[in-house]
Amino acid sequence: MNMLARTILSVAIAALPSAAFAQAQPPAQDKPTVAGYLQQGYDIIHTDTNNGQFIFFVLKK
């Protein structure tokens, strides 16, 4: 098996799990958003970044 065929095969095998994971995700419109909660009458009473990559919102209706 030549080097090009091995490279193509390894890329195809590596892409299989990520493709299956992408299909397992629910559609974006089904995920709750902060804007959606605000439209439903919720108020933000606290915001925390927790020194990480995520923002946490504490909501109250």
MARGU-279411 format. One record per residue (C-alpha): residue number from 1; residue in one letter; x, z, y. Coordinates in nm, 2 decimals, always signed. Each point is the difference from the previous one (the first is absolute). Layout:
N
<pt seq="NUM" type="A" X="X" Z="Z" Y="Y"/>
...
***
This chain:
61
<pt seq="1" type="M" X="+0.00" Z="+0.00" Y="+0.00"/>
<pt seq="2" type="N" X="+0.15" Z="-0.10" Y="+0.33"/>
<pt seq="3" type="M" X="+0.03" Z="+0.22" Y="+0.31"/>
<pt seq="4" type="L" X="-0.28" Z="-0.16" Y="+0.19"/>
<pt seq="5" type="A" X="-0.24" Z="+0.04" Y="-0.29"/>
<pt seq="6" type="R" X="+0.10" Z="+0.37" Y="-0.04"/>
<pt seq="7" type="T" X="-0.05" Z="+0.06" Y="+0.37"/>
<pt seq="8" type="I" X="-0.35" Z="-0.16" Y="+0.01"/>
<pt seq="9" type="L" X="-0.10" Z="+0.19" Y="-0.32"/>
<pt seq="10" type="S" X="+0.12" Z="+0.34" Y="+0.14"/>
<pt seq="11" type="V" X="-0.18" Z="-0.06" Y="+0.34"/>
<pt seq="12" type="A" X="-0.32" Z="-0.10" Y="-0.19"/>
<pt seq="13" type="I" X="+0.02" Z="+0.32" Y="-0.22"/>
<pt seq="14" type="A" X="+0.07" Z="+0.22" Y="+0.30"/>
<pt seq="15" type="A" X="-0.30" Z="-0.14" Y="+0.19"/>
<pt seq="16" type="L" X="-0.25" Z="+0.07" Y="-0.28"/>
<pt seq="17" type="P" X="-0.05" Z="+0.38" Y="+0.06"/>
<pt seq="18" type="S" X="-0.03" Z="-0.05" Y="+0.38"/>
<pt seq="19" type="A" X="-0.26" Z="-0.27" Y="-0.04"/>
<pt seq="20" type="A" X="-0.20" Z="+0.22" Y="-0.23"/>
<pt seq="21" type="F" X="+0.03" Z="+0.29" Y="+0.25"/>
<pt seq="22" type="A" X="-0.12" Z="-0.22" Y="+0.29"/>
<pt seq="23" type="Q" X="-0.31" Z="-0.10" Y="-0.19"/>
<pt seq="24" type="A" X="-0.08" Z="+0.36" Y="-0.09"/>
<pt seq="25" type="Q" X="-0.03" Z="+0.10" Y="+0.36"/>
<pt seq="26" type="P" X="-0.36" Z="+0.02" Y="+0.14"/>
<pt seq="27" type="P" X="-0.08" Z="-0.24" Y="+0.28"/>
<pt seq="28" type="A" X="+0.10" Z="+0.11" Y="+0.35"/>
<pt seq="29" type="Q" X="-0.36" Z="+0.02" Y="+0.13"/>
<pt seq="30" type="D" X="-0.08" Z="+0.27" Y="-0.27"/>
<pt seq="31" type="K" X="+0.28" Z="+0.24" Y="+0.12"/>
<pt seq="32" type="P" X="-0.10" Z="+0.27" Y="+0.25"/>
<pt seq="33" type="T" X="+0.16" Z="-0.02" Y="+0.34"/>
<pt seq="34" type="V" X="+0.03" Z="+0.23" Y="+0.29"/>
<pt seq="35" type="A" X="-0.19" Z="-0.25" Y="+0.22"/>
<pt seq="36" type="G" X="-0.28" Z="-0.01" Y="-0.25"/>
<pt seq="37" type="Y" X="-0.03" Z="+0.38" Y="+0.00"/>
<pt seq="38" type="L" X="+0.00" Z="+0.00" Y="+0.38"/>
<pt seq="39" type="Q" X="-0.28" Z="-0.25" Y="+0.00"/>
<pt seq="40" type="Q" X="-0.20" Z="+0.24" Y="-0.23"/>
<pt seq="41" type="G" X="+0.03" Z="+0.28" Y="+0.26"/>
<pt seq="42" type="Y" X="+0.30" Z="+0.19" Y="-0.12"/>
<pt seq="43" type="D" X="+0.24" Z="+0.15" Y="+0.25"/>
<pt seq="44" type="I" X="+0.38" Z="+0.04" Y="-0.04"/>
<pt seq="45" type="I" X="+0.08" Z="+0.37" Y="+0.03"/>
<pt seq="46" type="H" X="+0.37" Z="-0.02" Y="-0.10"/>
<pt seq="47" type="T" X="+0.26" Z="-0.26" Y="-0.07"/>
<pt seq="48" type="D" X="+0.32" Z="+0.07" Y="-0.19"/>
<pt seq="49" type="T" X="+0.29" Z="-0.24" Y="-0.09"/>
<pt seq="50" type="N" X="+0.16" Z="+0.26" Y="-0.23"/>
<pt seq="51" type="N" X="+0.34" Z="-0.15" Y="+0.09"/>
<pt seq="52" type="G" X="-0.06" Z="-0.29" Y="-0.24"/>
<pt seq="53" type="Q" X="-0.13" Z="-0.35" Y="-0.01"/>
<pt seq="54" type="F" X="-0.37" Z="+0.10" Y="-0.02"/>
<pt seq="55" type="I" X="-0.24" Z="+0.13" Y="+0.27"/>
<pt seq="56" type="F" X="-0.25" Z="+0.26" Y="-0.10"/>
<pt seq="57" type="F" X="-0.33" Z="+0.04" Y="+0.18"/>
<pt seq="58" type="V" X="-0.23" Z="+0.30" Y="-0.02"/>
<pt seq="59" type="L" X="-0.35" Z="-0.11" Y="+0.07"/>
<pt seq="60" type="K" X="-0.32" Z="+0.19" Y="+0.08"/>
<pt seq="61" type="K" X="-0.35" Z="-0.12" Y="+0.01"/>
***
